[in-house]
Each structure stands twice: as structure tokens, then as C-alpha cells.
């Protein structure tokens, strides 16, 4: 009976241990999907928007410089230096925008997708562990009930054997024990 009780406690403890782990993993996954993932995507989108604005500013400045220097015939060296800086600034802004877009694509298609998959798999593992713990608990309960029934049956058989032996030991003609 002590072994049965120990097995029962062990299976119940397994369920008790796994349940909060499953809840924690689900909270992590839900938080990731509801908050962390959208925030990271929004942050990368902000980087893209900033880079796009820097590029637009550079384009506007270059256009302004080109139109301003187009009318001027003097200081051609200064004019070329200023225009070259404007063109480089625009080029760097364009490259920055391209990199920001690639970083967002990498984040969305790989990093966030990978983390989401890992969290989904962690939830699945925790759910499976809980199912297994519940199955073990149910199996243990059934086995314990069966063992208890067998033990009761064995006790009943022993009692019948004792009763049979007692009835054989009693003489047939012995006076009945009557107490009045």
C-alpha cells in the first residue's frame, strides 16, 4: 500500500510540476506575439523611415545645390566639391535605407520567425509533458485500483480459507453455542 501511495504522489507531483511550466511558456509565447514581435518590427520600420527621410533630405539638398550652382560660372572648384559632397551624402543615405530594409527583412523572415517557432515548440513540448504526466497519473490510478482490488480479493480468499478450516475443525454433533 505504501508503494501504491508513493506512485500516486509521484504521478500527481509530475502533473503539478509541469502545469506551471506550461503556463509560463504560453505566457512567454503570447507576450512575444502580442508585444515583443510587433515592437521589434515597428522599431525596424522606424529605422527605415528615418533612413528614407535622410535620403530625401540629401536628395533635396543636392537638387538645391545643383540648381543654385547651375547659374554660377565662378568658383568651379568649390562648386564641384559641394556637389560631390551632396552626391555622396545622397549615396550614403540610399545605402543606409537599403541596409535598414535588409535588416528588417532579416528580422522578420529569420530572427522573429525563428523565435516564434522556438516558443511554439516549447509550448508543444510542455503540453506533451503535461499530457504524459496526466496519462501516467491516470495509469497509476488504474493500476492502484487494480492492485487494491486484487488485495481485497486475496483477503477475501484468505478469509474463505480460514472459514473453511474453522468449519472443518468443528465437530458436526457439537452442541450449538447458545447464550440466553
Backbone as ProteinMPNN parsed JSONL, in Angstrom:
{"seq_chain_A": "XXXXXXXXXXXXXXXXXXXXXXXXXXXXXXXXXXXXXXXXXXXXXXXXXXXXXXXXXXXXXXXXXXXXXXXXXXXXXXXXXXXXXXXXXXXXXXXXXXXXXXXXXXXXXXXXXXXXXXXXXXXXXXXXXXXXXXXXXXXXXXXXXXXXXXXXXXXXXXXXXXXXXXXXXXXXXXXXXXXX", "coords_chain_A": {"N_chain_A": [[0.832, -1.191, 0.0], [1.989, 1.201, 0.71], [3.74, 1.562, -1.388], [1.973, 1.931, -3.491], [0.781, 4.33, -2.707], [3.012, 6.002, -2.84], [3.618, 5.917, -5.587], [1.304, 7.096, -6.58], [1.468, 9.687, -5.436], [3.809, 10.534, -6.702], [3.052, 10.586, -9.422], [1.03, 12.522, -9.329], [2.521, 14.713, -8.465], [4.149, 15.089, -10.678], [2.336, 16.056, -12.573], [1.598, 18.392, -11.262], [4.043, 19.77, -11.27], [4.542, 20.172, -14.005], [2.409, 21.675, -15.003], [2.563, 24.551, -14.197], [4.859, 25.199, -15.644], [4.063, 24.883, -18.278], [2.142, 26.924, -18.413], [3.808, 29.165, -18.035], [5.443, 29.074, -20.315], [3.513, 29.423, -22.278], [2.686, 32.03, -21.634], [5.062, 33.422, -22.211], [5.238, 32.964, -24.988], [2.83, 34.151, -25.884], [3.233, 36.792, -25.056], [5.437, 37.42, -26.634], [4.309, 37.266, -29.214], [2.255, 39.171, -29.031], [3.422, 41.559, -28.102], [6.382, 41.839, -28.093], [7.323, 41.037, -30.693], [5.767, 42.728, -32.524], [6.739, 45.222, -31.598], [9.487, 45.111, -32.169], [9.412, 44.925, -34.94], [8.186, 47.369, -35.529], [10.166, 49.081, -34.573], [12.254, 48.56, -36.381], [10.972, 49.415, -38.675], [10.808, 52.109, -38.119], [13.529, 52.735, -38.265], [13.854, 52.378, -41.022], [12.128, 54.363, -41.976], [13.423, 56.662, -40.995], [15.867, 56.483, -42.365], [14.93, 56.702, -44.961], [13.942, 59.273, -44.865], [16.33, 60.697, -44.396], [17.584, 60.196, -46.801], [15.821, 61.487, -48.561], [16.101, 64.141, -47.664], [18.791, 64.526, -48.343], [18.615, 64.27, -51.097], [16.985, 66.478, -51.718], [18.658, 68.562, -50.843], [20.846, 68.223, -52.559], [19.608, 68.684, -55.022], [18.884, 71.339, -54.651], [21.433, 72.507, -54.381], [22.502, 71.912, -56.896], [20.791, 73.359, -58.557], [21.297, 75.926, -57.637], [24.076, 76.236, -58.126], [24.116, 75.941, -60.828], [23.571, 78.26, -62.106], [25.753, 79.767, -61.524], [28.932, 80.723, -62.656], [31.425, 81.1, -61.681], [33.985, 80.076, -59.361], [34.422, 77.265, -59.783], [35.761, 75.011, -58.747], [35.036, 74.97, -56.024], [32.324, 74.71, -56.361], [32.173, 72.125, -57.554], [33.212, 70.561, -55.459], [31.268, 70.95, -53.45], [28.99, 69.939, -54.717], [29.83, 67.291, -55.116], [30.031, 66.385, -52.459], [27.343, 66.54, -51.776], [26.271, 64.623, -53.53], [27.547, 62.297, -52.563], [26.538, 62.241, -49.989], [23.863, 61.729, -50.555], [24.165, 59.212, -51.765], [25.148, 57.698, -49.574], [22.972, 57.901, -47.896], [21.078, 56.512, -49.41], [22.239, 53.949, -49.417], [22.143, 53.472, -46.665], [19.374, 53.347, -46.289], [18.785, 51.084, -47.859], [20.188, 49.139, -46.381], [18.785, 49.275, -43.949], [16.296, 48.327, -44.768], [16.992, 45.7, -45.497], [17.824, 44.762, -43.007], [15.419, 44.809, -41.62], [13.969, 42.924, -43.087], [15.527, 40.633, -42.574], [15.146, 40.466, -39.824], [12.338, 40.03, -39.646], [11.849, 37.786, -41.365], [13.657, 35.865, -40.494], [14.926, 36.046, -37.754], [12.772, 36.774, -35.934], [10.843, 34.968, -36.806], [12.146, 32.57, -36.26], [12.375, 32.698, -33.451], [9.673, 32.744, -32.76], [8.874, 30.235, -33.7], [10.464, 28.623, -32.021], [9.311, 29.246, -29.547], [6.687, 28.33, -29.967], [7.25, 25.609, -30.287], [8.255, 25.065, -27.744], [5.967, 25.397, -26.219], [4.458, 23.301, -27.288], [6.054, 21.137, -26.46], [5.8, 21.382, -23.692], [3.04, 21.042, -23.414], [2.84, 18.414, -24.294], [4.368, 17.159, -22.323], [2.712, 17.626, -20.133], [0.446, 16.191, -20.937], [1.564, 13.628, -20.966], [2.22, 13.364, -18.26], [-0.319, 13.484, -17.126], [-1.408, 11.191, -18.312], [0.245, 9.254, -17.184], [-0.477, 9.608, -14.544], [-3.188, 8.848, -14.655], [-2.865, 6.197, -15.475], [-1.464, 5.185, -13.307], [-3.388, 5.53, -11.324], [-5.327, 3.731, -12.236], [-3.858, 1.341, -12.13], [-3.306, 1.27, -9.409], [-5.883, 1.035, -8.368], [-6.543, -1.442, -9.42], [-4.602, -3.041, -8.132], [-5.44, -2.687, -5.5], [-7.957, -3.862, -5.621], [-7.205, -6.498, -6.23], [-5.797, -7.078, -3.905], [-7.884, -6.921, -2.03], [-9.436, -8.994, -3.003], [-7.687, -11.111, -2.563], [-7.575, -11.055, 0.239], [-10.216, -11.669, 0.77], [-10.273, -14.28, -0.271], [-8.468, -15.515, 1.466], [-9.869, -15.219, 3.84], [-12.097, -16.826, 3.327], [-10.784, -19.27, 3.151], [-9.881, -19.519, 5.785], [-12.339, -19.58, 7.106], [-13.315, -21.952, 6.033], [-11.506, -23.789, 7.048], [-12.061, -23.494, 9.769], [-14.661, -24.436, 9.831], [-14.243, -27.106, 9.251], [-12.866, -27.961, 11.452], [-14.716, -27.899, 13.494], [-16.72, -30.06, 15.389], [-19.341, -32.09, 14.061], [-21.527, -32.919, 15.575], [-21.492, -31.311, 17.729], [-22.743, -29.382, 20.4], [-24.699, -26.511, 19.801], [-23.644, -23.26, 20.329], [-25.317, -21.494, 22.514], [-26.473, -18.664, 23.988], [-28.29, -17.359, 26.478]], "CA_chain_A": [[0.0, 0.0, 0.0], [2.886, 2.358, 0.734], [4.261, 1.715, -2.747], [0.878, 2.496, -4.285], [0.654, 5.74, -2.315], [4.184, 6.713, -3.361], [3.426, 6.058, -7.036], [0.223, 8.069, -6.781], [2.023, 11.016, -5.145], [4.789, 10.858, -7.746], [2.348, 10.956, -10.658], [0.344, 13.795, -9.083], [3.559, 15.744, -8.415], [4.595, 15.338, -12.054], [1.326, 16.931, -13.177], [1.7, 19.684, -10.565], [5.273, 20.433, -11.718], [4.5, 20.504, -15.435], [1.357, 22.649, -15.291], [3.031, 25.948, -14.224], [5.837, 25.367, -16.719], [3.275, 25.08, -19.496], [1.558, 28.265, -18.348], [4.892, 30.147, -18.221], [5.852, 29.05, -21.728], [2.422, 30.043, -23.038], [2.758, 33.483, -21.409], [6.205, 33.92, -22.987], [4.869, 32.942, -26.409], [1.788, 35.148, -26.125], [3.873, 38.105, -24.921], [6.262, 37.621, -27.825], [3.45, 37.529, -30.369], [1.426, 40.362, -28.849], [4.161, 42.784, -27.795], [7.794, 41.903, -28.474], [7.466, 40.962, -32.148], [5.328, 43.977, -33.164], [7.619, 46.331, -31.222], [10.741, 44.997, -32.926], [9.105, 45.259, -36.334], [7.95, 48.82, -35.566], [11.464, 49.726, -34.402], [12.965, 48.47, -37.662], [10.269, 50.278, -39.625], [11.243, 53.466, -37.79], [14.86, 52.881, -38.871], [13.652, 52.539, -42.463], [11.541, 55.693, -42.196], [14.48, 57.663, -40.771], [16.821, 56.392, -43.473], [14.246, 57.239, -46.146], [13.896, 60.728, -44.724], [17.696, 61.206, -44.624], [17.83, 60.142, -48.239], [15.026, 62.551, -49.177], [16.768, 65.407, -47.336], [20.006, 64.609, -49.168], [18.191, 64.495, -52.478], [16.529, 67.863, -51.802], [19.835, 69.437, -50.722], [21.614, 68.119, -53.8], [18.851, 69.385, -56.071], [19.014, 72.772, -54.383], [22.805, 72.915, -54.718], [22.668, 71.861, -58.35], [20.092, 74.491, -59.192], [21.97, 77.145, -57.224], [25.369, 76.341, -58.793], [23.914, 75.905, -62.266], [23.569, 79.655, -62.569], [27.044, 80.382, -61.206], [30.055, 80.319, -63.506], [32.693, 81.27, -60.959], [34.347, 79.141, -58.284], [34.059, 75.93, -60.252], [36.31, 74.006, -57.833], [34.151, 74.957, -54.853], [31.055, 74.179, -56.853], [32.313, 70.677, -57.72], [33.357, 69.965, -54.122], [29.968, 70.986, -52.764], [28.105, 68.987, -55.407], [30.324, 65.942, -54.84], [29.606, 66.063, -51.09], [25.892, 66.308, -51.826], [26.033, 63.325, -54.187], [27.99, 61.247, -51.624], [25.561, 62.214, -48.897], [22.694, 61.041, -51.1], [24.543, 57.803, -51.948], [25.19, 57.062, -48.257], [21.59, 57.823, -47.408], [20.443, 55.411, -50.148], [22.8, 52.693, -48.881], [21.589, 53.306, -45.319], [17.991, 52.901, -46.458], [18.835, 49.688, -48.321], [20.59, 48.297, -45.242], [17.682, 49.242, -42.985], [15.28, 47.412, -45.324], [17.517, 44.332, -45.384], [17.809, 44.408, -41.582], [14.045, 44.497, -41.255], [13.636, 41.648, -43.735], [16.227, 39.606, -41.797], [14.466, 40.379, -38.54], [11.002, 39.442, -39.803], [11.843, 36.469, -42.003], [14.526, 34.881, -39.851], [15.084, 36.108, -36.299], [11.482, 36.706, -35.245], [10.203, 33.706, -37.184], [12.841, 31.516, -35.518], [11.989, 32.783, -32.04], [8.271, 32.34, -32.668], [8.862, 28.781, -33.852], [11.017, 28.05, -30.791], [8.307, 29.379, -28.484], [5.604, 27.399, -30.285], [7.737, 24.259, -29.981], [8.345, 24.945, -26.289], [4.59, 25.185, -25.751], [4.091, 21.94, -27.673], [6.758, 20.198, -25.569], [5.2, 21.478, -22.361], [1.718, 20.402, -23.498], [3.081, 16.968, -24.378], [4.8, 16.721, -20.992], [1.524, 17.611, -19.281], [-0.367, 15.045, -21.366], [2.228, 12.41, -20.49], [2.083, 13.313, -16.807], [-1.715, 13.117, -16.851], [-1.575, 9.786, -18.7], [0.918, 8.457, -16.15], [-1.314, 9.705, -13.344], [-4.364, 8.013, -14.897], [-2.405, 4.808, -15.483], [-1.137, 4.858, -11.925], [-4.655, 5.411, -10.601], [-5.95, 2.469, -12.653], [-3.061, 0.246, -11.579], [-3.5, 1.258, -7.959], [-7.223, 0.497, -8.136], [-6.455, -2.876, -9.708], [-3.843, -3.664, -7.039], [-6.291, -2.683, -4.316], [-8.996, -4.884, -5.838], [-6.547, -7.803, -6.091], [-5.508, -7.276, -2.477], [-9.157, -7.224, -1.385], [-9.815, -10.344, -3.428], [-6.805, -12.029, -1.854], [-8.028, -11.083, 1.637], [-11.466, -12.438, 0.774], [-9.92, -15.692, -0.444], [-7.859, -15.974, 2.722], [-10.935, -15.315, 4.844], [-12.865, -18.024, 2.994], [-9.971, -20.433, 3.533], [-9.918, -19.599, 7.25], [-13.692, -20.023, 7.458], [-13.423, -23.359, 5.641], [-10.743, -24.558, 8.04], [-12.812, -23.457, 11.03], [-15.836, -25.299, 9.733], [-13.762, -28.489, 9.272], [-12.417, -28.266, 12.807], [-15.87, -28.005, 14.375], [-17.404, -31.357, 15.289], [-20.677, -31.974, 13.49], [-22.538, -33.155, 16.584], [-21.243, -30.441, 18.877], [-23.91, -28.542, 20.694], [-24.593, -25.148, 19.335], [-23.37, -22.306, 21.394], [-26.448, -20.579, 22.674], [-26.407, -17.855, 25.177], [-29.606, -16.787, 26.657]], "C_chain_A": [[0.875, 1.254, 0.0], [3.447, 2.626, -0.661], [3.209, 2.35, -3.649], [0.726, 3.979, -3.985], [1.815, 6.562, -2.874], [4.058, 6.935, -4.865], [2.358, 7.097, -7.354], [0.731, 9.482, -6.545], [2.983, 11.458, -6.245], [4.094, 11.298, -9.032], [1.595, 12.27, -10.489], [1.344, 14.943, -9.041], [4.057, 16.085, -9.817], [3.622, 16.281, -12.752], [1.427, 18.329, -12.572], [2.935, 20.454, -11.021], [5.175, 20.936, -13.153], [3.502, 21.622, -15.729], [1.852, 24.099, -15.251], [4.081, 26.207, -15.306], [5.123, 25.624, -18.041], [2.685, 26.487, -19.519], [2.614, 29.342, -18.59], [5.318, 30.219, -19.682], [4.766, 29.683, -22.599], [2.435, 31.561, -22.862], [3.902, 34.091, -22.207], [5.854, 34.013, -24.468], [3.848, 34.032, -26.722], [2.343, 36.568, -26.023], [4.716, 38.416, -26.155], [5.391, 38.016, -29.01], [2.688, 38.841, -30.237], [2.235, 41.641, -28.69], [5.549, 42.833, -28.421], [7.979, 41.932, -29.991], [6.982, 42.249, -32.828], [6.225, 45.168, -32.83], [8.93, 46.29, -32.006], [10.523, 45.356, -34.395], [8.901, 46.766, -36.475], [9.268, 49.583, -35.421], [12.264, 49.694, -35.703], [12.29, 49.342, -38.723], [10.638, 51.736, -39.38], [12.633, 53.737, -38.358], [14.745, 53.124, -40.379], [13.113, 53.936, -42.761], [12.581, 56.792, -42.01], [15.468, 57.673, -41.936], [16.201, 56.967, -44.749], [14.19, 58.765, -46.067], [15.278, 61.341, -44.925], [18.011, 61.231, -46.118], [17.062, 61.26, -48.943], [15.64, 63.921, -48.892], [18.014, 65.607, -48.203], [19.661, 64.889, -50.617], [17.755, 65.95, -52.673], [17.717, 68.831, -51.748], [20.661, 69.415, -52.0], [20.901, 68.861, -54.927], [18.96, 70.894, -55.894], [20.405, 73.278, -54.756], [23.013, 72.952, -56.228], [21.976, 73.042, -59.026], [20.773, 75.814, -58.854], [23.282, 77.326, -58.005], [25.244, 76.318, -60.316], [24.028, 77.316, -62.852], [24.93, 80.32, -62.396], [28.142, 79.833, -62.119], [31.379, 80.402, -62.77], [32.834, 80.198, -59.877], [33.975, 77.706, -58.649], [34.597, 74.82, -59.346], [35.425, 73.876, -56.595], [32.816, 74.331, -55.223], [31.121, 72.659, -56.972], [32.452, 69.966, -56.373], [32.015, 69.886, -53.394], [29.011, 69.978, -53.391], [28.535, 67.533, -55.149], [29.909, 65.5, -53.428], [28.108, 65.759, -51.044], [25.557, 64.961, -52.444], [26.415, 62.166, -53.259], [27.003, 61.114, -50.463], [24.299, 61.474, -49.334], [22.986, 59.551, -51.272], [24.545, 57.069, -50.603], [23.783, 56.921, -47.664], [20.852, 56.671, -48.087], [20.93, 54.058, -49.626], [22.268, 52.418, -47.477], [20.152, 52.811, -45.364], [17.945, 51.445, -46.9], [19.202, 48.745, -47.183], [19.476, 48.185, -44.202], [16.578, 48.298, -43.463], [15.72, 45.958, -45.21], [17.496, 43.859, -43.928], [16.399, 44.058, -41.138], [13.622, 43.157, -41.848], [14.272, 40.484, -42.979], [15.52, 39.383, -40.462], [13.144, 39.628, -38.677], [11.076, 38.008, -40.31], [12.676, 35.434, -41.278], [14.468, 34.941, -38.326], [13.756, 35.966, -35.563], [10.747, 35.409, -35.561], [10.824, 32.543, -36.413], [12.419, 31.518, -34.047], [10.539, 32.342, -31.859], [8.139, 30.822, -32.779], [9.374, 28.106, -32.586], [10.01, 28.122, -29.647], [7.127, 28.444, -28.724], [6.013, 25.965, -29.954], [7.853, 24.04, -28.475], [6.962, 24.712, -25.689], [4.156, 23.755, -26.078], [4.764, 20.909, -26.768], [6.134, 20.202, -24.175], [3.813, 20.839, -22.342], [1.858, 18.884, -23.549], [3.506, 16.422, -23.016], [3.613, 16.652, -20.035], [0.623, 16.44, -19.645], [0.235, 13.734, -20.856], [2.095, 12.264, -18.981], [0.663, 12.926, -16.417], [-1.98, 11.651, -17.199], [-0.933, 8.868, -17.653], [0.087, 8.457, -14.87], [-2.537, 8.792, -13.485], [-3.998, 6.529, -14.864], [-2.118, 4.344, -14.058], [-2.412, 4.661, -11.115], [-5.339, 4.09, -10.945], [-5.198, 1.274, -12.072], [-3.254, 0.136, -10.072], [-4.86, 0.676, -7.607], [-7.22, -1.009, -8.365], [-5.723, -3.609, -8.594], [-4.682, -3.739, -5.773], [-7.376, -3.744, -4.438], [-8.412, -6.292, -5.684], [-6.259, -8.107, -4.628], [-6.788, -7.618, -1.724], [-9.611, -8.643, -1.728], [-8.987, -11.387, -2.687], [-7.224, -12.151, -0.388], [-9.311, -11.895, 1.734], [-11.188, -13.935, 0.626], [-9.328, -16.265, 0.838], [-8.929, -16.14, 3.798], [-11.795, -16.542, 4.585], [-12.096, -19.279, 3.388], [-9.986, -20.622, 5.047], [-11.285, -20.113, 7.698], [-13.875, -21.508, 7.15], [-12.693, -24.241, 6.643], [-11.481, -24.599, 9.375], [-14.001, -24.394, 10.971], [-15.425, -26.775, 9.724], [-13.377, -28.897, 10.686], [-13.58, -28.432, 13.773], [-16.475, -29.394, 14.255], [-18.85, -31.135, 14.832], [-21.756, -32.103, 14.562], [-22.37, -32.255, 17.792], [-22.454, -29.562, 19.115], [-23.641, -27.11, 20.232], [-24.438, -24.243, 20.538], [-24.524, -21.319, 21.465], [-26.324, -19.872, 23.999], [-27.743, -17.17, 25.33], [-29.591, -15.711, 27.693]], "O_chain_A": [[0.538, 2.251, -0.638], [3.608, 3.779, -1.063], [3.525, 3.208, -4.473], [0.56, 4.79, -4.897], [1.619, 7.69, -3.327], [4.36, 8.021, -5.361], [2.503, 7.881, -8.292], [0.468, 10.38, -7.345], [2.968, 12.614, -6.666], [4.504, 12.275, -9.659], [1.531, 13.059, -11.432], [1.05, 16.034, -9.53], [4.354, 17.245, -10.107], [4.045, 17.205, -13.447], [1.351, 19.328, -13.287], [2.88, 21.677, -11.145], [5.676, 22.014, -13.47], [3.737, 22.434, -16.624], [1.585, 24.837, -16.2], [4.174, 27.32, -15.825], [5.533, 26.481, -18.823], [2.732, 27.162, -20.547], [2.344, 30.326, -19.278], [5.529, 31.306, -20.219], [5.073, 30.4, -23.552], [2.22, 32.3, -23.823], [3.744, 35.15, -22.814], [6.139, 35.018, -25.12], [3.986, 34.751, -27.711], [1.972, 37.443, -26.806], [4.708, 39.541, -26.656], [5.69, 38.976, -29.721], [2.497, 39.548, -31.227], [1.78, 42.707, -29.103], [5.863, 43.747, -29.183], [8.719, 42.769, -30.508], [7.716, 42.814, -33.639], [6.449, 46.031, -33.679], [9.421, 47.326, -32.454], [11.361, 46.015, -35.012], [9.387, 47.372, -37.43], [9.466, 50.61, -36.069], [12.88, 50.691, -36.08], [12.963, 49.934, -39.566], [10.768, 52.512, -40.327], [12.898, 54.825, -38.871], [15.446, 53.967, -40.939], [13.58, 54.609, -43.68], [12.618, 57.748, -42.784], [15.855, 58.733, -42.429], [16.88, 57.641, -45.524], [14.367, 59.458, -47.069], [15.398, 62.392, -45.554], [18.625, 62.171, -46.623], [17.607, 61.913, -49.834], [15.695, 64.77, -49.781], [18.262, 66.695, -48.723], [20.346, 65.663, -51.286], [18.111, 66.58, -53.669], [17.776, 69.796, -52.51], [21.121, 70.456, -52.47], [21.534, 69.583, -55.697], [19.11, 71.634, -56.866], [20.546, 74.337, -55.367], [23.61, 73.882, -56.77], [22.517, 73.646, -59.953], [20.823, 76.719, -59.686], [23.574, 78.421, -58.487], [26.201, 76.654, -61.014], [24.526, 77.507, -63.962], [25.224, 81.321, -63.048], [28.253, 78.624, -62.319], [32.366, 79.816, -63.216], [31.872, 79.507, -59.544], [33.287, 77.025, -57.889], [33.945, 73.787, -59.195], [35.108, 72.763, -56.176], [32.26, 73.524, -54.478], [30.202, 71.972, -56.528], [31.878, 68.896, -56.169], [31.683, 68.862, -52.797], [28.308, 69.254, -52.686], [27.689, 66.654, -54.985], [29.484, 64.36, -53.236], [27.669, 64.837, -50.357], [24.682, 64.242, -51.96], [25.694, 61.171, -53.177], [26.684, 60.01, -50.022], [23.737, 60.688, -48.571], [22.138, 58.717, -50.955], [24.018, 55.962, -50.494], [23.469, 55.926, -47.012], [20.097, 55.942, -47.443], [20.137, 53.139, -49.419], [21.976, 51.273, -47.133], [19.759, 51.955, -44.571], [17.154, 50.66, -46.377], [18.602, 47.681, -47.034], [19.255, 47.112, -43.64], [15.995, 47.561, -42.668], [14.921, 45.086, -44.869], [17.189, 42.699, -43.65], [16.203, 43.118, -40.368], [12.985, 42.35, -41.171], [13.625, 39.458, -42.767], [15.324, 38.246, -40.033], [12.867, 38.702, -37.915], [10.439, 37.116, -39.75], [12.431, 34.237, -41.428], [14.014, 33.996, -37.681], [13.629, 35.131, -34.668], [10.106, 34.822, -34.689], [10.117, 31.639, -35.967], [12.14, 30.466, -33.473], [10.22, 31.64, -30.9], [7.378, 30.203, -32.035], [8.788, 27.126, -32.125], [9.872, 27.176, -28.871], [6.622, 27.831, -27.783], [5.22, 25.198, -29.408], [7.578, 22.945, -27.986], [6.807, 23.92, -24.76], [3.557, 23.078, -25.243], [4.139, 19.932, -26.356], [5.963, 19.151, -23.559], [3.447, 20.172, -21.373], [1.085, 18.16, -22.922], [3.059, 15.351, -22.605], [3.517, 15.731, -19.224], [0.093, 15.767, -18.76], [-0.478, 12.851, -20.379], [1.882, 11.16, -18.479], [0.458, 12.139, -15.493], [-2.689, 10.953, -16.473], [-1.499, 7.838, -17.286], [-0.036, 7.433, -14.198], [-2.881, 8.056, -12.56], [-4.724, 5.711, -14.3], [-2.491, 3.239, -13.665], [-2.504, 3.732, -10.313], [-5.866, 3.409, -10.065], [-5.806, 0.32, -11.587], [-3.354, -0.965, -9.53], [-4.979, -0.091, -6.652], [-7.82, -1.762, -7.598], [-6.16, -4.673, -8.156], [-4.64, -4.737, -5.054], [-7.68, -4.442, -3.471], [-9.036, -7.17, -5.087], [-6.448, -9.231, -4.163], [-6.785, -8.506, -0.871], [-10.097, -9.385, -0.875], [-9.507, -12.41, -2.241], [-7.224, -13.253, 0.162], [-9.483, -12.701, 2.649], [-11.794, -14.757, 1.313], [-9.662, -17.38, 1.238], [-8.893, -17.095, 4.575], [-12.185, -17.23, 5.528], [-12.679, -20.237, 3.896], [-10.091, -21.746, 5.537], [-11.373, -20.979, 8.569], [-14.512, -22.234, 7.914], [-13.186, -25.297, 7.037], [-11.514, -25.638, 10.035], [-14.314, -25.071, 11.95], [-16.208, -27.62, 10.158], [-13.547, -30.054, 11.069], [-13.409, -29.076, 14.807], [-16.72, -29.866, 13.145], [-19.485, -30.136, 15.171], [-22.798, -31.455, 14.463], [-23.063, -32.44, 18.793], [-23.096, -29.072, 18.186], [-22.52, -26.602, 20.277], [-25.026, -24.451, 21.599], [-24.687, -20.445, 20.613], [-26.083, -20.506, 25.026], [-28.241, -16.498, 24.427], [-30.628, -15.113, 27.976]]}, "name": "protein", "num_of_chains": 1, "seq": "XXXXXXXXXXXXXXXXXXXXXXXXXXXXXXXXXXXXXXXXXXXXXXXXXXXXXXXXXXXXXXXXXXXXXXXXXXXXXXXXXXXXXXXXXXXXXXXXXXXXXXXXXXXXXXXXXXXXXXXXXXXXXXXXXXXXXXXXXXXXXXXXXXXXXXXXXXXXXXXXXXXXXXXXXXXXXXXXXXXX"}
